[in-house]
């Protein structure tokens, strides 16, 4: 019995010694309860340190600026790029009519005499009629000379033999013309092309035969015929009624040399 009491007493002594040690350590629950308290203290301290008079004034200024859309834009100047802000009127969309691309003006309608092409029999009738060639040995000119011996005057010298002809130096829209030295009612124009193979004859293709008359300081086209194809060896054009003018011009509609043996003009003085 005595042995049992000593063991029990020893156990009670160990419990007494263990009790103060457990009481001296805070429990996990009490430690966790103190953490929010410390956090609240830190936040309050931060707010108090932030709410200085200067910081409060700056915060108020920011709120006012955001609510009013910023300071007034003096002179409507964009300070970022130093460019003037366009007025509202400048951004108005123009009327639909103003935005439309203007139509190109149509070329003036030709009001002169349009020539007709003569067939070979009619050409021979004109040449054998005994009428006067009013272009014979009259002053002539052309856009350029292929050589000094191939000037524009060769086409009005009366020589139909084929060994002498006018010849330009090429280019686009080449022309040849003769001054009739007076106003005539031009009725017939006969062209003798430079003789040669087809490639020579075909150089005189897509061209205009025109009668010009001086109107003040401007030249009016009073007669015109457009030959789309080749003139061949010989071609004739008739104007009915006669086209009034003082100059006859042959004008290429493309880029090629222009050469002719003779240009004969028949008409009556006005």
QUIQUI-V944966 format. One record per backbone hydrogen bond with DSSP energy under -1.0 kcal/mol. CO is the residue of the C=O (numbers start at 1). NH is the residue of the N-H. E is the energy in kcal/mol with one decimal. If there is no record, write none. Layout:
{{CO/NH/E} {CO/NH/E}}
This chain:
{{1/5/-1.5} {2/6/-1.5} {3/7/-1.5} {4/8/-2.0} {5/9/-2.6} {6/10/-2.4} {7/11/-2.1} {8/12/-2.1} {9/13/-2.3} {10/14/-2.2} {11/15/-1.8} {12/16/-2.2} {13/17/-2.3} {14/18/-2.1} {15/19/-1.6} {18/22/-1.8} {19/23/-1.9} {20/24/-1.8} {27/31/-1.7} {28/32/-2.1} {29/33/-1.6} {30/34/-1.1} {34/38/-1.8} {35/39/-2.1} {36/40/-2.6} {37/41/-1.8} {38/42/-2.0} {39/43/-2.4} {40/44/-2.3} {41/45/-2.0} {42/46/-2.2} {43/47/-2.6} {44/48/-2.5} {45/49/-2.3} {46/50/-1.9} {47/51/-2.4} {50/52/-2.7} {52/56/-2.2} {53/57/-2.1} {54/58/-2.2} {55/59/-2.2} {56/60/-2.2} {57/61/-2.2} {58/62/-2.1} {59/63/-2.1} {60/64/-2.3} {61/65/-2.4} {62/66/-2.3} {63/67/-1.8} {64/68/-1.6} {65/70/-2.0} {72/74/-1.3} {73/76/-2.0} {76/85/-3.0} {78/82/-1.8} {83/78/-2.4} {88/91/-1.2} {89/92/-1.2} {95/99/-1.5} {113/224/-2.3} {116/238/-2.7} {119/123/-2.2} {120/124/-2.0} {121/125/-1.9} {122/126/-2.1} {123/127/-2.3} {124/128/-1.8} {126/129/-1.1} {132/134/-1.1} {133/136/-1.4} {135/138/-1.9} {139/179/-3.1} {141/177/-2.8} {147/150/-1.7} {150/167/-1.9} {151/154/-1.2} {152/155/-1.6} {153/156/-1.6} {155/263/-2.5} {156/137/-3.4} {167/146/-2.9} {171/256/-1.5} {174/252/-3.2} {175/143/-2.1} {176/250/-3.3} {177/141/-2.6} {178/248/-1.8} {183/270/-2.4} {184/245/-2.5} {185/268/-1.5} {186/243/-2.5} {187/239/-2.9} {188/266/-2.9} {189/237/-2.2} {190/264/-2.9} {191/235/-2.2} {192/261/-2.5} {192/262/-1.4} {197/200/-1.1} {197/201/-2.1} {198/202/-3.2} {200/203/-1.0} {201/204/-1.4} {203/205/-1.5} {204/231/-2.2} {206/253/-2.6} {207/227/-3.1} {208/251/-2.4} {209/225/-1.8} {210/249/-2.5} {211/222/-2.3} {211/223/-1.5} {212/246/-2.3} {212/247/-1.7} {213/220/-3.3} {215/218/-1.9} {218/215/-4.0} {220/213/-2.6} {222/113/-3.5} {223/211/-2.6} {224/115/-2.4} {225/209/-2.8} {227/207/-1.9} {233/193/-1.8} {235/191/-3.2} {236/118/-2.8} {237/189/-2.2} {238/116/-2.5} {243/186/-2.9} {245/184/-2.9} {246/180/-2.9} {247/212/-2.9} {248/178/-2.2} {249/210/-2.8} {250/176/-2.2} {251/208/-2.9} {254/173/-3.1} {258/168/-1.9} {260/166/-2.6} {262/192/-3.1} {264/190/-2.8} {265/134/-2.2} {266/187/-2.5} {266/188/-2.1} {268/185/-3.4}}
